């Protein structure tokens, strides 16, 4: 049966209309995987000696901070890991046992990169421990316990598929614990570190993570078996309808129709709400660059890079997936007497408003000096004048529909992506740094900031000419986009 499922997946991949794009994605993902594997392997092999050189006991130090490692792993999985893509509804119409469908899906997620990358860190570290004379049986028990916790996170993520509020609460709680530890108010690692150290010092404590992993797998299995019905978990949920006039948007004229639709879309759907939450998270990205916490990032060029992200959170999390947000009713829109220009203008105004709000909310960065906030301010101007045009241009080539009802499907989803959009993303990040570098090297930081802001102003000034070109591209790509959105 599993062989048959794999054969179906293989045919689905090679017969897809987006085969070339999918193949490019796989190649890039493979290269990215090799990059992270090399980093994890190098860190695992060298961490012991680095900690020892710093006068710390390596295993105890690692155990002390493992709780944060596990929490970050869970958060990364929630926002990035996708359950395997299986045509659930089609399979339910065929003589397949539901248990085998779920088991095959779980087998695929067990082989996810998010699980396989961790051994490349822990195996080299464990080998070094053995080479340095640590108790072999204790190291094996410790290693097994860690792997059980990794898979516990994997299947916990399956159950917490759409519980964004809980995940945000977990991130806030452990962020608070980290802050209290930094200011020496309370150190949670004294308690969690003792547990992880216990998996090495005793030969039975690793059974607790094993038991926890077994329980969460059973719960996840029962959860999906219960929902694996066309009229149950896979059906659309009926909700009480509510109406909103949003009359205050009428001042925008014909654009108000699109703006009202976008605001309702953001408020009513899980996927769009997640995009807004991520845009708020981007506001804190500057802490890595403006505080001097990371020495490599403590320079003016990287501050411009950070300013683009801090001010452009909504642009990157929402704007770059235009028009995929409207994929579920894009065909209907194309049958109406609507103007592409008005459609694009409405998306542009959303990006502008969100960028302005982000720049205002980033005012606390003044605490780290005028250059920190100047980077955010000119980054916001550049995002409005240049990057907003680039993301809308890239949207013409996005051909992957987005499921609005879930921030990730129960058994999979893939982000809108292709080679053209990837190439178009390069100027969004590199161009402002290049412009800043010209001014910085000629005169100094202030001229660099002025040139970046000037580039944004020029982009705003030539908006009409640029939008005419973008509108033509959207019209050219119209029918291929419609065809792509019909594929499931």
C-alpha positions, 0 to 999 in steps of 0.5 A: 500500500505504501508503495502505491502511495509513493507511486501516486506522489511520484506521478503527481510531481512529474505530471504537475503543470508547475513541474519545472517550478517544483523541480527548481524548488527541490533543487534550491531546497536541497542546496539549502539543506546541505548548507544547514547540515554543514552548519549543524555538523560543524557546530556539533563537532566544535562546540565541545572544545569551544565550551571547554576553552571558555572554562565551561563543562560542555555537557552541563552547559549544553543541557542548561540551554537545551530548553530554549533549543527545544522551544525555538525548534517548536516555533520554527516548525509551527511557522515553517514546517508543512505536513506532507502533501497528500490528496486527502479528499481524492484518496477517501473516495478510493478503497484505502483504509484511513489508518494507512493514509494517516500512517503514510502521512506521519511517515513522511513527516517523520522524515522531514528535514526539520527532524533529520537536521538535528542528528547532524548536530547531536551525533558529532557532539555525542561522538566527541563526548565518547572520545573525551571519556564520557560514560558511553551508556550515559551518552547513548541514553542522553542522545536517545532522549534528545531524539525523542524530544525532537519527534515529540515537537514534530507531532505536537506541531501536527496537533497545534496546526492552527493554534496561533494564539497558544504558540505566541503565548509560549514564545512570550512566556519563554521570552520572559524566562530568557529576560529574567535569566539575563537580568538574574531575576529567575533562572529556569535552566536550573530546573530544566538543565537538571532534567536533561543532565539526568538523562545522562547521569541515569539510565532510565530518565530517557524513557520519559521523553520516549513515553511522551513521544509515544503519547503525542503520536497516539493523540495525533493519530487519533486526532486525524483519524477522527477528522478524516471524513469529507463531512467532518474535519475536511469540510468547511466550517459553517460560521455565523455571517457578519457584515461590515460596511467600512464606510470610512473607506468610501473616500478612496472612491473605486479603490474602496471596493478592493480595500474593504475586501482586503481588510475583511480578508485579513480579519476573517482568515487564519492565513492572513492573520498569521501574515499580520502577526509575522509583520509585527514580529519583524519589528523586533528584528532590529534588536539583532542589529541595533543593540550590538548583540551580534558583532558581525551585524554591528555596522552601518551596512547591516543596519540598512538591511535591518531597517528594510525588514523592520519597516517592511514586515507587512510588505514581505509577509503579505505583499509578496503573495499578491495576488495569491491571497485572492486565488480562491475567487480570482476567476470570479474577479476576472469576470467583473468589470474591474480595473487591474490598475485599481486592484494594484493601487489598493494593494499598494495603499495597504502596503503603504499604510502598514509600512507607515504604521511600522515606522511609527511603532519602531520609534523606540529604536531611537534609544540605540542612537539616531542612526538606528532609527534613521535606518528604519525611516529611510528603509520605510521610504525605500519600501514605499517607493521601490520595494512596493513596486517590486513585490507587486511586479513579482506577484504577476508571476506567482501561480500558487493558490493560498488556502485562506482557512488555515495558516497551513493545511493539515497535510500540507501546503506550499508557499507561492514561489518561482525563479522569477519571484526569487530573482525579483527579491534580490533588489529588495534586499541588496539595492538599498545597501548598494545605494547606501554604500555609495553615499557612505563611502563618498561622504559618510553615513548621513549621505548614505541615508539621504540617497536611500531615501531619495531612491524611495522618493524617486520611485514614488514620483515615477509610480504611474509609469511603473504601474502601467508596465506592471499592469501590462504584465498582469494582463499578459499573465492573466490566463496562465494565472487563472489556469494555475489557480484551478489546480489543487 
